[in-house]
Amino acid sequence: MEKVEPIRDPKKIEHLKKYLLGAGNMRNYALVVLGLNSALRISDILSLINIFSKAVKEKINPSPE
């Protein structure tokens, strides 16, 4: 397995954020900003998104009781 290092240079982080915004990729921009500001791993963020999306789907289409 290849070793992965975090991006530590603030200029590189800002460049990445500007690139994602300029490319119109709001989903990835939001994931990057959320990860940077919360210090969560991407797997944790995706788990939260899955839980949230399931809750929204249940709210929109409630199961019959």
PQR file with spaces between the fields and no chain letter, atoms N, CA, C, O and H, PARSE charges and radii, in Angstrom:
ATOM       1  N    MET     1       0.844   -1.174    0.000 -0.4000 1.5000
ATOM       2  CA   MET     1       0.000    0.000    0.000 -0.0000 2.0000
ATOM       3  C    MET     1       0.892    1.242    0.000  0.5500 1.7000
ATOM       4  O    MET     1       1.928    1.279    0.664 -0.5500 1.4000
ATOM       5  N    GLU     2       0.481    2.229   -0.738 -0.4000 1.5000
ATOM       6  CA   GLU     2       1.258    3.450   -0.865 -0.0000 2.0000
ATOM       7  C    GLU     2       1.002    4.372    0.323  0.5500 1.7000
ATOM       8  O    GLU     2      -0.120    4.465    0.821 -0.5500 1.4000
ATOM       9  H    GLU     2      -0.360    2.198   -1.278  0.4000 1.0000
ATOM      10  N    LYS     3       2.052    5.050    0.766 -0.4000 1.5000
ATOM      11  CA   LYS     3       1.931    5.978    1.885 -0.0000 2.0000
ATOM      12  C    LYS     3       1.346    7.293    1.384  0.5500 1.7000
ATOM      13  O    LYS     3       1.745    7.791    0.331 -0.5500 1.4000
ATOM      14  H    LYS     3       2.964    4.975    0.361  0.4000 1.0000
ATOM      15  N    VAL     4       0.403    7.854    2.134 -0.4000 1.5000
ATOM      16  CA   VAL     4      -0.252    9.101    1.768 -0.0000 2.0000
ATOM      17  C    VAL     4       0.047   10.141    2.831  0.5500 1.7000
ATOM      18  O    VAL     4      -0.083    9.879    4.027 -0.5500 1.4000
ATOM      19  H    VAL     4       0.079    7.449    2.989  0.4000 1.0000
ATOM      20  N    GLU     5       0.443   11.303    2.392 -0.4000 1.5000
ATOM      21  CA   GLU     5       0.741   12.408    3.303 -0.0000 2.0000
ATOM      22  C    GLU     5      -0.315   13.502    3.140  0.5500 1.7000
ATOM      23  O    GLU     5      -0.808   13.719    2.033 -0.5500 1.4000
ATOM      24  H    GLU     5       0.549   11.515    1.420  0.4000 1.0000
ATOM      25  N    PRO     6      -0.667   14.191    4.222 -0.5600 1.5000
ATOM      26  CA   PRO     6      -1.635   15.290    4.105  0.2800 2.0000
ATOM      27  C    PRO     6      -1.017   16.502    3.404  0.5500 1.7000
ATOM      28  O    PRO     6       0.202   16.673    3.382 -0.5500 1.4000
ATOM      29  N    ILE     7      -1.871   17.321    2.844 -0.4000 1.5000
ATOM      30  CA   ILE     7      -1.418   18.581    2.249 -0.0000 2.0000
ATOM      31  C    ILE     7      -1.269   19.569    3.400  0.5500 1.7000
ATOM      32  O    ILE     7      -2.247   19.891    4.074 -0.5500 1.4000
ATOM      33  H    ILE     7      -2.861   17.182    2.862  0.4000 1.0000
ATOM      34  N    ARG     8      -0.064   20.045    3.625 -0.4000 1.5000
ATOM      35  CA   ARG     8       0.197   20.929    4.761 -0.0000 2.0000
ATOM      36  C    ARG     8       0.346   22.390    4.353  0.5500 1.7000
ATOM      37  O    ARG     8       0.188   23.286    5.182 -0.5500 1.4000
ATOM      38  H    ARG     8       0.731   19.784    3.078  0.4000 1.0000
ATOM      39  N    ASP     9       0.643   22.631    3.101 -0.4000 1.5000
ATOM      40  CA   ASP     9       0.875   23.992    2.629 -0.0000 2.0000
ATOM      41  C    ASP     9      -0.463   24.713    2.438  0.5500 1.7000
ATOM      42  O    ASP     9      -1.274   24.288    1.616 -0.5500 1.4000
ATOM      43  H    ASP     9       0.772   21.903    2.427  0.4000 1.0000
ATOM      44  N    PRO    10      -0.709   25.805    3.189 -0.5600 1.5000
ATOM      45  CA   PRO    10      -1.982   26.531    3.056  0.2800 2.0000
ATOM      46  C    PRO    10      -2.239   27.034    1.636  0.5500 1.7000
ATOM      47  O    PRO    10      -3.391   27.108    1.210 -0.5500 1.4000
ATOM      48  N    LYS    11      -1.184   27.380    0.899 -0.4000 1.5000
ATOM      49  CA   LYS    11      -1.366   27.855   -0.477 -0.0000 2.0000
ATOM      50  C    LYS    11      -1.898   26.738   -1.371  0.5500 1.7000
ATOM      51  O    LYS    11      -2.743   26.980   -2.232 -0.5500 1.4000
ATOM      52  H    LYS    11      -0.248   27.320    1.245  0.4000 1.0000
ATOM      53  N    LYS    12      -1.410   25.527   -1.171 -0.4000 1.5000
ATOM      54  CA   LYS    12      -1.889   24.388   -1.962 -0.0000 2.0000
ATOM      55  C    LYS    12      -3.345   24.068   -1.627  0.5500 1.7000
ATOM      56  O    LYS    12      -4.120   23.699   -2.509 -0.5500 1.4000
ATOM      57  H    LYS    12      -0.723   25.330   -0.472  0.4000 1.0000
ATOM      58  N    ILE    13      -3.711   24.207   -0.362 -0.4000 1.5000
ATOM      59  CA   ILE    13      -5.100   23.962    0.045 -0.0000 2.0000
ATOM      60  C    ILE    13      -6.023   24.991   -0.599  0.5500 1.7000
ATOM      61  O    ILE    13      -7.081   24.639   -1.120 -0.5500 1.4000
ATOM      62  H    ILE    13      -3.081   24.506    0.354  0.4000 1.0000
ATOM      63  N    GLU    14      -5.627   26.259   -0.565 -0.4000 1.5000
ATOM      64  CA   GLU    14      -6.434   27.305   -1.195 -0.0000 2.0000
ATOM      65  C    GLU    14      -6.532   27.077   -2.702  0.5500 1.7000
ATOM      66  O    GLU    14      -7.591   27.291   -3.293 -0.5500 1.4000
ATOM      67  H    GLU    14      -4.767   26.545   -0.141  0.4000 1.0000
ATOM      68  N    HIS    15      -5.449   26.650   -3.317 -0.4000 1.5000
ATOM      69  CA   HIS    15      -5.460   26.366   -4.759 -0.0000 2.0000
ATOM      70  C    HIS    15      -6.440   25.237   -5.067  0.5500 1.7000
ATOM      71  O    HIS    15      -7.186   25.315   -6.044 -0.5500 1.4000
ATOM      72  H    HIS    15      -4.589   26.476   -2.837  0.4000 1.0000
ATOM      73  N    LEU    16      -6.447   24.196   -4.250 -0.4000 1.5000
ATOM      74  CA   LEU    16      -7.379   23.085   -4.440 -0.0000 2.0000
ATOM      75  C    LEU    16      -8.821   23.554   -4.317  0.5500 1.7000
ATOM      76  O    LEU    16      -9.667   23.185   -5.132 -0.5500 1.4000
ATOM      77  H    LEU    16      -5.841   24.133   -3.457  0.4000 1.0000
ATOM      78  N    LYS    17      -9.106   24.368   -3.301 -0.4000 1.5000
ATOM      79  CA   LYS    17     -10.470   24.865   -3.109 -0.0000 2.0000
ATOM      80  C    LYS    17     -10.906   25.740   -4.280  0.5500 1.7000
ATOM      81  O    LYS    17     -12.039   25.624   -4.747 -0.5500 1.4000
ATOM      82  H    LYS    17      -8.419   24.668   -2.640  0.4000 1.0000
ATOM      83  N    LYS    18     -10.016   26.619   -4.761 -0.4000 1.5000
ATOM      84  CA   LYS    18     -10.343   27.478   -5.901 -0.0000 2.0000
ATOM      85  C    LYS    18     -10.556   26.639   -7.164  0.5500 1.7000
ATOM      86  O    LYS    18     -11.446   26.921   -7.965 -0.5500 1.4000
ATOM      87  H    LYS    18      -9.096   26.713   -4.381  0.4000 1.0000
ATOM      88  N    TYR    19      -9.733   25.612   -7.329 -0.4000 1.5000
ATOM      89  CA   TYR    19      -9.878   24.735   -8.490 -0.0000 2.0000
ATOM      90  C    TYR    19     -11.243   24.053   -8.489  0.5500 1.7000
ATOM      91  O    TYR    19     -11.926   24.021   -9.512 -0.5500 1.4000
ATOM      92  H    TYR    19      -9.010   25.383   -6.678  0.4000 1.0000
ATOM      93  N    LEU    20     -11.637   23.509   -7.339 -0.4000 1.5000
ATOM      94  CA   LEU    20     -12.918   22.815   -7.252 -0.0000 2.0000
ATOM      95  C    LEU    20     -14.086   23.770   -7.482  0.5500 1.7000
ATOM      96  O    LEU    20     -15.059   23.409   -8.144 -0.5500 1.4000
ATOM      97  H    LEU    20     -11.082   23.536   -6.507  0.4000 1.0000
ATOM      98  N    LEU    21     -13.998   24.982   -6.941 -0.4000 1.5000
ATOM      99  CA   LEU    21     -15.060   25.969   -7.169 -0.0000 2.0000
ATOM     100  C    LEU    21     -15.113   26.385   -8.634  0.5500 1.7000
ATOM     101  O    LEU    21     -16.194   26.496   -9.212 -0.5500 1.4000
ATOM     102  H    LEU    21     -13.208   25.275   -6.402  0.4000 1.0000
ATOM     103  N    GLY    22     -13.950   26.613   -9.232 -0.4000 1.5000
ATOM     104  CA   GLY    22     -13.879   27.031  -10.635 -0.0000 2.0000
ATOM     105  C    GLY    22     -14.379   25.963  -11.586  0.5500 1.7000
ATOM     106  O    GLY    22     -14.919   26.271  -12.648 -0.5500 1.4000
ATOM     107  H    GLY    22     -13.072   26.523   -8.763  0.4000 1.0000
ATOM     108  N    ALA    23     -14.200   24.699  -11.203 -0.4000 1.5000
ATOM     109  CA   ALA    23     -14.647   23.596  -12.045 -0.0000 2.0000
ATOM     110  C    ALA    23     -16.143   23.334  -11.869  0.5500 1.7000
ATOM     111  O    ALA    23     -16.716   22.484  -12.551 -0.5500 1.4000
ATOM     112  H    ALA    23     -13.762   24.448  -10.340  0.4000 1.0000
ATOM     113  N    GLY    24     -16.768   24.070  -10.950 -0.4000 1.5000
ATOM     114  CA   GLY    24     -18.198   23.882  -10.703 -0.0000 2.0000
ATOM     115  C    GLY    24     -18.498   22.593   -9.963  0.5500 1.7000
ATOM     116  O    GLY    24     -19.611   22.072  -10.038 -0.5500 1.4000
ATOM     117  H    GLY    24     -16.302   24.760  -10.395  0.4000 1.0000
ATOM     118  N    ASN    25     -17.520   22.084   -9.256 -0.4000 1.5000
ATOM     119  CA   ASN    25     -17.686   20.816   -8.550 -0.0000 2.0000
ATOM     120  C    ASN    25     -18.011   21.081   -7.077  0.5500 1.7000
ATOM     121  O    ASN    25     -17.168   20.885   -6.202 -0.5500 1.4000
ATOM     122  H    ASN    25     -16.617   22.508   -9.195  0.4000 1.0000
ATOM     123  N    MET    26     -19.232   21.525   -6.816 -0.4000 1.5000
ATOM     124  CA   MET    26     -19.632   21.925   -5.471 -0.0000 2.0000
ATOM     125  C    MET    26     -19.625   20.759   -4.487  0.5500 1.7000
ATOM     126  O    MET    26     -19.328   20.953   -3.308 -0.5500 1.4000
ATOM     127  H    MET    26     -19.917   21.684   -7.527  0.4000 1.0000
ATOM     128  N    ARG    27     -19.945   19.556   -4.950 -0.4000 1.5000
ATOM     129  CA   ARG    27     -19.965   18.401   -4.056 -0.0000 2.0000
ATOM     130  C    ARG    27     -18.578   18.144   -3.483  0.5500 1.7000
ATOM     131  O    ARG    27     -18.416   18.017   -2.269 -0.5500 1.4000
ATOM     132  H    ARG    27     -20.186   19.399   -5.908  0.4000 1.0000
ATOM     133  N    ASN    28     -17.583   18.068   -4.356 -0.4000 1.5000
ATOM     134  CA   ASN    28     -16.225   17.800   -3.891 -0.0000 2.0000
ATOM     135  C    ASN    28     -15.678   18.969   -3.081  0.5500 1.7000
ATOM     136  O    ASN    28     -14.948   18.763   -2.111 -0.5500 1.4000
ATOM     137  H    ASN    28     -17.715   18.171   -5.342  0.4000 1.0000
ATOM     138  N    TYR    29     -16.027   20.202   -3.475 -0.4000 1.5000
ATOM     139  CA   TYR    29     -15.614   21.375   -2.703 -0.0000 2.0000
ATOM     140  C    TYR    29     -16.167   21.291   -1.289  0.5500 1.7000
ATOM     141  O    TYR    29     -15.446   21.520   -0.318 -0.5500 1.4000
ATOM     142  H    TYR    29     -16.619   20.369   -4.263  0.4000 1.0000
ATOM     143  N    ALA    30     -17.446   20.961   -1.178 -0.4000 1.5000
ATOM     144  CA   ALA    30     -18.074   20.858    0.141 -0.0000 2.0000
ATOM     145  C    ALA    30     -17.435   19.752    0.973  0.5500 1.7000
ATOM     146  O    ALA    30     -17.241   19.918    2.177 -0.5500 1.4000
ATOM     147  H    ALA    30     -18.031   20.775   -1.967  0.4000 1.0000
ATOM     148  N    LEU    31     -17.106   18.628    0.345 -0.4000 1.5000
ATOM     149  CA   LEU    31     -16.451   17.534    1.075 -0.0000 2.0000
ATOM     150  C    LEU    31     -15.068   17.942    1.574  0.5500 1.7000
ATOM     151  O    LEU    31     -14.687   17.614    2.698 -0.5500 1.4000
ATOM     152  H    LEU    31     -17.263   18.494   -0.634  0.4000 1.0000
ATOM     153  N    VAL    32     -14.314   18.661    0.731 -0.4000 1.5000
ATOM     154  CA   VAL    32     -12.978   19.111    1.127 -0.0000 2.0000
ATOM     155  C    VAL    32     -13.072   20.105    2.280  0.5500 1.7000
ATOM     156  O    VAL    32     -12.348   19.975    3.268 -0.5500 1.4000
ATOM     157  H    VAL    32     -14.623   18.927   -0.182  0.4000 1.0000
ATOM     158  N    VAL    33     -13.945   21.083    2.168 -0.4000 1.5000
ATOM     159  CA   VAL    33     -14.079   22.097    3.224 -0.0000 2.0000
ATOM     160  C    VAL    33     -14.571   21.466    4.522  0.5500 1.7000
ATOM     161  O    VAL    33     -14.072   21.797    5.598 -0.5500 1.4000
ATOM     162  H    VAL    33     -14.533   21.189    1.366  0.4000 1.0000
ATOM     163  N    LEU    34     -15.534   20.570    4.433 -0.4000 1.5000
ATOM     164  CA   LEU    34     -16.023   19.881    5.632 -0.0000 2.0000
ATOM     165  C    LEU    34     -14.907   19.067    6.277  0.5500 1.7000
ATOM     166  O    LEU    34     -14.750   19.084    7.498 -0.5500 1.4000
ATOM     167  H    LEU    34     -15.939   20.301    3.559  0.4000 1.0000
ATOM     168  N    GLY    35     -14.144   18.365    5.476 -0.4000 1.5000
ATOM     169  CA   GLY    35     -13.042   17.574    6.013 -0.0000 2.0000
ATOM     170  C    GLY    35     -11.970   18.425    6.661  0.5500 1.7000
ATOM     171  O    GLY    35     -11.442   18.067    7.714 -0.5500 1.4000
ATOM     172  H    GLY    35     -14.272   18.351    4.484  0.4000 1.0000
ATOM     173  N    LEU    36     -11.643   19.549    6.042 -0.4000 1.5000
ATOM     174  CA   LEU    36     -10.616   20.435    6.600 -0.0000 2.0000
ATOM     175  C    LEU    36     -11.069   21.070    7.909  0.5500 1.7000
ATOM     176  O    LEU    36     -10.279   21.199    8.845 -0.5500 1.4000
ATOM     177  H    LEU    36     -12.071   19.840    5.186  0.4000 1.0000
ATOM     178  N    ASN    37     -12.322   21.463    7.978 -0.4000 1.5000
ATOM     179  CA   ASN    37     -12.809   22.183    9.153 -0.0000 2.0000
ATOM     180  C    ASN    37     -13.233   21.267   10.295  0.5500 1.7000
ATOM     181  O    ASN    37     -13.333   21.717   11.436 -0.5500 1.4000
ATOM     182  H    ASN    37     -12.964   21.359    7.218  0.4000 1.0000
ATOM     183  N    SER    38     -13.482   20.002   10.011 -0.4000 1.5000
ATOM     184  CA   SER    38     -13.943   19.096   11.064 -0.0000 2.0000
ATOM     185  C    SER    38     -12.889   18.068   11.461  0.5500 1.7000
ATOM     186  O    SER    38     -13.025   17.413   12.494 -0.5500 1.4000
ATOM     187  H    SER    38     -13.401   19.637    9.084  0.4000 1.0000
ATOM     188  N    ALA    39     -11.855   17.921   10.665 -0.4000 1.5000
ATOM     189  CA   ALA    39     -10.793   16.929   10.895 -0.0000 2.0000
ATOM     190  C    ALA    39     -11.334   15.497   10.858  0.5500 1.7000
ATOM     191  O    ALA    39     -10.766   14.599   11.480 -0.5500 1.4000
ATOM     192  H    ALA    39     -11.744   18.454    9.826  0.4000 1.0000
ATOM     193  N    LEU    40     -12.432   15.287   10.127 -0.4000 1.5000
ATOM     194  CA   LEU    40     -12.970   13.945    9.945 -0.0000 2.0000
ATOM     195  C    LEU    40     -12.322   13.300    8.726  0.5500 1.7000
ATOM     196  O    LEU    40     -11.933   13.980    7.777 -0.5500 1.4000
ATOM     197  H    LEU    40     -12.893   16.016    9.622  0.4000 1.0000
ATOM     198  N    ARG    41     -12.215   11.986    8.772 -0.4000 1.5000
ATOM     199  CA   ARG    41     -11.732   11.246    7.606 -0.0000 2.0000
ATOM     200  C    ARG    41     -12.844   11.197    6.567  0.5500 1.7000
ATOM     201  O    ARG    41     -14.022   11.334    6.896 -0.5500 1.4000
ATOM     202  H    ARG    41     -12.531   11.433    9.543  0.4000 1.0000
ATOM     203  N    ILE    42     -12.458   11.000    5.311 -0.4000 1.5000
ATOM     204  CA   ILE    42     -13.452   10.973    4.242 -0.0000 2.0000
ATOM     205  C    ILE    42     -14.452    9.840    4.452  0.5500 1.7000
ATOM     206  O    ILE    42     -15.627    9.994    4.119 -0.5500 1.4000
ATOM     207  H    ILE    42     -11.501   10.888    5.043  0.4000 1.0000
ATOM     208  N    SER    43     -14.013    8.710    4.996 -0.4000 1.5000
ATOM     209  CA   SER    43     -14.945    7.605    5.247 -0.0000 2.0000
ATOM     210  C    SER    43     -15.990    8.002    6.290  0.5500 1.7000
ATOM     211  O    SER    43     -17.149    7.600    6.185 -0.5500 1.4000
ATOM     212  H    SER    43     -13.059    8.585    5.267  0.4000 1.0000
ATOM     213  N    ASP    44     -15.595    8.780    7.284 -0.4000 1.5000
ATOM     214  CA   ASP    44     -16.549    9.257    8.295 -0.0000 2.0000
ATOM     215  C    ASP    44     -17.538   10.244    7.685  0.5500 1.7000
ATOM     216  O    ASP    44     -18.733   10.198    7.978 -0.5500 1.4000
ATOM     217  H    ASP    44     -14.654    9.106    7.369  0.4000 1.0000
ATOM     218  N    ILE    45     -17.038   11.131    6.840 -0.4000 1.5000
ATOM     219  CA   ILE    45     -17.915   12.117    6.195 -0.0000 2.0000
ATOM     220  C    ILE    45     -18.926   11.424    5.292  0.5500 1.7000
ATOM     221  O    ILE    45     -20.106   11.773    5.302 -0.5500 1.4000
ATOM     222  H    ILE    45     -16.067   11.169    6.602  0.4000 1.0000
ATOM     223  N    LEU    46     -18.477   10.450    4.517 -0.4000 1.5000
ATOM     224  CA   LEU    46     -19.391    9.735    3.619 -0.0000 2.0000
ATOM     225  C    LEU    46     -20.435    8.947    4.400  0.5500 1.7000
ATOM     226  O    LEU    46     -21.578    8.828    3.960 -0.5500 1.4000
ATOM     227  H    LEU    46     -17.518   10.167    4.510  0.4000 1.0000
ATOM     228  N    SER    47     -20.052    8.408    5.556 -0.4000 1.5000
ATOM     229  CA   SER    47     -21.024    7.710    6.406 -0.0000 2.0000
ATOM     230  C    SER    47     -22.097    8.674    6.898  0.5500 1.7000
ATOM     231  O    SER    47     -23.281    8.338    6.918 -0.5500 1.4000
ATOM     232  H    SER    47     -19.124    8.505    5.914  0.4000 1.0000
ATOM     233  N    LEU    48     -21.678    9.870    7.292 -0.4000 1.5000
ATOM     234  CA   LEU    48     -22.644   10.880    7.733 -0.0000 2.0000
ATOM     235  C    LEU    48     -23.585   11.271    6.601  0.5500 1.7000
ATOM     236  O    LEU    48     -24.784   11.448    6.814 -0.5500 1.4000
ATOM     237  H    LEU    48     -20.717   10.143    7.275  0.4000 1.0000
ATOM     238  N    ILE    49     -23.036   11.403    5.404 -0.4000 1.5000
ATOM     239  CA   ILE    49     -23.856   11.769    4.254 -0.0000 2.0000
ATOM     240  C    ILE    49     -24.869   10.670    3.955  0.5500 1.7000
ATOM     241  O    ILE    49     -26.024   10.965    3.648 -0.5500 1.4000
ATOM     242  H    ILE    49     -22.062   11.259    5.231  0.4000 1.0000
ATOM     243  N    ASN    50     -24.452    9.403    4.040 -0.4000 1.5000
ATOM     244  CA   ASN    50     -25.374    8.291    3.800 -0.0000 2.0000
ATOM     245  C    ASN    50     -26.498    8.282    4.827  0.5500 1.7000
ATOM     246  O    ASN    50     -27.657    8.068    4.471 -0.5500 1.4000
ATOM     247  H    ASN    50     -23.513    9.164    4.289  0.4000 1.0000
ATOM     248  N    ILE    51     -26.174    8.510    6.089 -0.4000 1.5000
ATOM     249  CA   ILE    51     -27.188    8.549    7.148 -0.0000 2.0000
ATOM     250  C    ILE    51     -28.154    9.699    6.890  0.5500 1.7000
ATOM     251  O    ILE    51     -29.368    9.531    7.009 -0.5500 1.4000
ATOM     252  H    ILE    51     -25.233    8.683    6.378  0.4000 1.0000
ATOM     253  N    PHE    52     -27.618   10.871    6.535 -0.4000 1.5000
ATOM     254  CA   PHE    52     -28.448   12.039    6.280 -0.0000 2.0000
ATOM     255  C    PHE    52     -29.363   11.813    5.088  0.5500 1.7000
ATOM     256  O    PHE    52     -30.546   12.147    5.142 -0.5500 1.4000
ATOM     257  H    PHE    52     -26.632   11.007    6.438  0.4000 1.0000
ATOM     258  N    SER    53     -28.824   11.247    4.008 -0.4000 1.5000
ATOM     259  CA   SER    53     -29.639   11.049    2.805 -0.0000 2.0000
ATOM     260  C    SER    53     -30.751   10.028    3.052  0.5500 1.7000
ATOM     261  O    SER    53     -31.848   10.173    2.513 -0.5500 1.4000
ATOM     262  H    SER    53     -27.863   10.976    3.964  0.4000 1.0000
ATOM     263  N    LYS    54     -30.483    8.997    3.859 -0.4000 1.5000
ATOM     264  CA   LYS    54     -31.535    8.035    4.203 -0.0000 2.0000
ATOM     265  C    LYS    54     -32.635    8.704    5.010  0.5500 1.7000
ATOM     266  O    LYS    54     -33.817    8.437    4.792 -0.5500 1.4000
ATOM     267  H    LYS    54     -29.592    8.879    4.297  0.4000 1.0000
ATOM     268  N    ALA    55     -32.253    9.571    5.940 -0.4000 1.5000
ATOM     269  CA   ALA    55     -33.246   10.273    6.756 -0.0000 2.0000
ATOM     270  C    ALA    55     -34.103   11.191    5.900  0.5500 1.7000
ATOM     271  O    ALA    55     -35.312   11.287    6.111 -0.5500 1.4000
ATOM     272  H    ALA    55     -31.293    9.787    6.117  0.4000 1.0000
ATOM     273  N    VAL    56     -33.491   11.862    4.940 -0.4000 1.5000
ATOM     274  CA   VAL    56     -34.238   12.751    4.054 -0.0000 2.0000
ATOM     275  C    VAL    56     -35.199   11.943    3.186  0.5500 1.7000
ATOM     276  O    VAL    56     -36.349   12.345    3.005 -0.5500 1.4000
ATOM     277  H    VAL    56     -32.509   11.784    4.768  0.4000 1.0000
ATOM     278  N    LYS    57     -34.745   10.809    2.646 -0.4000 1.5000
ATOM     279  CA   LYS    57     -35.613    9.971    1.820 -0.0000 2.0000
ATOM     280  C    LYS    57     -36.806    9.464    2.615  0.5500 1.7000
ATOM     281  O    LYS    57     -37.923    9.430    2.100 -0.5500 1.4000
ATOM     282  H    LYS    57     -33.811   10.483    2.793  0.4000 1.0000
ATOM     283  N    GLU    58     -36.581    9.067    3.871 -0.4000 1.5000
ATOM     284  CA   GLU    58     -37.678    8.594    4.712 -0.0000 2.0000
ATOM     285  C    GLU    58     -38.657    9.720    5.025  0.5500 1.7000
ATOM     286  O    GLU    58     -39.861    9.486    5.129 -0.5500 1.4000
ATOM     287  H    GLU    58     -35.673    9.094    4.290  0.4000 1.0000
ATOM     288  N    LYS    59     -38.151   10.928    5.175 -0.4000 1.5000
ATOM     289  CA   LYS    59     -39.014   12.080    5.450 -0.0000 2.0000
ATOM     290  C    LYS    59     -39.869   12.403    4.241  0.5500 1.7000
ATOM     291  O    LYS    59     -41.041   12.750    4.380 -0.5500 1.4000
ATOM     292  H    LYS    59     -37.173   11.118    5.090  0.4000 1.0000
ATOM     293  N    ILE    60     -39.283   12.290    3.042 -0.4000 1.5000
ATOM     294  CA   ILE    60     -40.008   12.597    1.814 -0.0000 2.0000
ATOM     295  C    ILE    60     -40.987   11.471    1.480  0.5500 1.7000
ATOM     296  O    ILE    60     -42.134   11.734    1.118 -0.5500 1.4000
ATOM     297  H    ILE    60     -38.330   12.009    2.929  0.4000 1.0000
ATOM     298  N    ASN    61     -40.544   10.227    1.598 -0.4000 1.5000
ATOM     299  CA   ASN    61     -41.377    9.076    1.268 -0.0000 2.0000
ATOM     300  C    ASN    61     -41.512    8.170    2.504  0.5500 1.7000
ATOM     301  O    ASN    61     -40.849    7.137    2.590 -0.5500 1.4000
ATOM     302  H    ASN    61     -39.613   10.013    1.892  0.4000 1.0000
ATOM     303  N    PRO    62     -42.359    8.555    3.447 -0.5600 1.5000
ATOM     304  CA   PRO    62     -42.474    7.722    4.645  0.2800 2.0000
ATOM     305  C    PRO    62     -43.058    6.344    4.333  0.5500 1.7000
ATOM     306  O    PRO    62     -43.938    6.214    3.482 -0.5500 1.4000
ATOM     307  N    SER    63     -42.569    5.334    5.019 -0.4000 1.5000
ATOM     308  CA   SER    63     -43.090    3.991    4.810 -0.0000 2.0000
ATOM     309  C    SER    63     -44.460    3.870    5.454  0.5500 1.7000
ATOM     310  O    SER    63     -44.690    4.434    6.523 -0.5500 1.4000
ATOM     311  H    SER    63     -41.855    5.440    5.710  0.4000 1.0000
ATOM     312  N    PRO    64     -45.386    3.133    4.812 -0.5600 1.5000
ATOM     313  CA   PRO    64     -46.730    2.979    5.394  0.2800 2.0000
ATOM     314  C    PRO    64     -46.671    2.166    6.681  0.5500 1.7000
ATOM     315  O    PRO    64     -45.913    1.203    6.798 -0.5500 1.4000
ATOM     316  N    GLU    65     -47.479    2.575    7.629 -0.4000 1.5000
ATOM     317  CA   GLU    65     -47.478    1.882    8.925 -0.0000 2.0000
ATOM     318  C    GLU    65     -48.632    0.924    9.036  0.5500 1.7000
ATOM     319  O    GLU    65     -48.784    0.257   10.060 -0.5500 1.4000
ATOM     320  H    GLU    65     -48.095    3.357    7.534  0.4000 1.0000
